[in-house]
């Protein structure tokens, strides 16, 4: 079975925010997929250590009881939203999929990352505004798939 590599960026999967919880659930679904093997790299916006893998079968769980097995944790660089290290990780790990989850302004720099490999970007955007800033349209257009959580956000897009 061919392995697909996914770089996921949001609040860290060990966090207690809504973004963190959603990212963890999405990562778990990929780890548990039986049709495709996924290698998950989760860039943790508040982690500053070294990359480390939590192996399958290790039994590692969060206080919530949710498993974090099968995920490699990556540290953020000097920019909170990984603008400085995101493109580096994409190249280093030869990712197939980039998944960003958060406010649209956090990840707009990915539209400028050259595609040295044919990777696909899922931009999962949360809008807490009533209007669009014109340059956000470029991020939405650059993503291969744009996901929004509400009718209001859909209408903005």
Secondary structure, DSSP 8 states (H G I E B T S, - for coil): --EEEEEEEES-TTSSSHHHHHHHHHHHHHHH-SSSEEEEEEEETT--S--EEE-TTS--B-TTS-B-TTEEEEE--SSTT-TTTHHHHHHHTT-SEEEEEEEGGGSGGGGGS--SS--EEEEEEE--SSS--TTHHHHHHHSSEEEESSHHHHHH-
